[in-house]
Amino acid sequence: MINVAILGPGGIADDQHAPAVAGHAKTRLWSVLSRSSERGHQFATKHQLASPFPVHQSLDSLLKDPNLHAVIIATPDRLHAEQVIACARAKKHILLEKPMATSLEECDQMTGALRENKVVLALAYHLRWHAGHRKVASMIQAGHVGQLRHIRVHWTFAAPNDSNWRSTPESGRWWSLAANGTHCLDLVRWMMIPTEGEISDVKCVVSRSKFNSPHDESAIVALQFESGATAEICVSVQFASESRVEIYGDSGSIRMEGTMGRHGKGQIYHASGLQAPTVVQFEPTNPFLGELNNFVNAIETGQEPEVGPLEGRRNVECLLQAIKASGADHY
Ligand SMILES: NC(=O)c1ccc[n+]([C@@H]2O[C@H](COP(=O)([O-])OP(=O)(O)OC[C@H]3O[C@@H](n4cnc5c(N)ncnc54)[C@H](OP(=O)(O)O)[C@@H]3O)[C@@H](O)[C@H]2O)c1
């Protein structure tokens, strides 16, 4: 049994990671790191953490536990590097929430610590474990749209105010780009790179007009790949809308509606040329269980996880290129 600690008992840990760990046959919720003893104990009780001493307010004390095997890091982005390095030195395997870090220097330091200590790091891009997305990735590989030419991803939500930690430079570096953009980028890279090569150019426009935040509230990113194929990503925390992904190739297209999110659901349509689209059937599954399963498999077999530190770093590099290209990189 793999004993798993949660670092940061907030939204995504409470909503998705804790239930996934509890629902996996090979993992057990063991302990938690919280700045507040009260919040830690509430989380420990709610999720029935198994350690005799489940609540820690210091990472050192949590990591000293020899019965702890792995951690899920679900804290603000600025904390990821320091926490990953400490966990790697303590030889605990790591499932890390996206994005990997907030600079390339941090990514390199993290990768060095992981390598030295032979520890697995998997990036939590759960949308790779959406059953419909996996089906679409295999349809693209099998030539159902012909040569890929363009992908468009649109995913927004309405933040109620600017109290989110992503809107402050102390705990985040990007807002819309880190909340949704990094997922969209991962989806586009996953679908494009096998046939179209690496990203060769990044352009971006951002808006900060609703909350006057120091960080991007909306971002429109344009990408070009080595083959010449293109992609565009629209993310925002200024307004709500249904997510949409459109994939265009020489002989067909795929449209995904409402698939971007935590739920593993949505509708997918495929069209050959300009013919009427047909529904792509898939059985919804829990994407957070899929990513956890991949992490467990990497620990057990030594195989690379679906998204490891190299791809995590490339994603951060694209986010940095996007914000630089927008001219808004003043933070
Ligand atoms: N995969 C996804 O779809 C998805 C969705 C949402 C978020 N995420 C990622 O998960 C991570 C956490 O995001 P979240 O939305 O769960 O955030 P959240 O609800 O604010 O939770 C973060 C937790 O980290 C702890 N923390 C430690 N230092 C903190 C600080 N200086 N400021 C705020 N919190 C601090 C807090 O717990 P204590 O106060 O108890 O210490 C807090 O509950 C981020 O990397 C984010 O990008 C991923």
The ligand as an ORCA input file, in Angstrom:
! r2SCAN-3c Opt
* xyz 0 1
  N      -5.858     20.024    -12.107
  C      -6.751     20.975    -11.969
  O      -7.743     21.029    -12.679
  C      -6.552     22.022    -10.927
  C      -7.636     22.785    -10.473
  C      -7.421     23.730     -9.474
  C      -6.150     23.917     -8.981
  N      -5.092     23.186     -9.458
  C      -3.728     23.400     -8.957
  O      -3.663     22.931     -7.599
  C      -2.872     23.793     -6.825
  C      -3.742     24.351     -5.691
  O      -4.824     25.066     -6.217
  P      -6.241     25.163     -5.469
  O      -7.190     25.767     -6.429
  O      -6.608     23.868     -4.841
  O      -5.879     26.247     -4.386
  P      -6.528     26.481     -2.951
  O      -7.938     26.032     -2.930
  O      -6.242     27.884     -2.585
  O      -5.682     25.492     -2.039
  C      -4.297     25.642     -1.876
  C      -3.937     25.212     -0.475
  O      -2.522     25.434     -0.283
  C      -2.268     25.820      1.068
  N      -1.371     26.985      1.080
  C      -0.115     26.999      1.569
  N       0.445     28.198      1.453
  C      -0.476     28.999      0.876
  C      -0.490     30.364      0.505
  N       0.575     31.146      0.678
  N      -1.624     30.868     -0.056
  C      -2.691     30.081     -0.245
  N      -2.724     28.754      0.085
  C      -1.633     28.227      0.646
  C      -3.611     26.186      1.684
  O      -3.870     25.260      2.703
  P      -3.664     25.728      4.222
  O      -4.144     27.144      4.312
  O      -4.500     24.768      4.981
  O      -2.182     25.604      4.482
  C      -4.644     26.036      0.575
  O      -5.800     25.382      1.006
  C      -2.323     24.865     -7.783
  O      -1.056     24.499     -8.268
  C      -3.332     24.848     -8.911
  O      -2.815     25.289    -10.147
  C      -5.296     22.246    -10.401
*
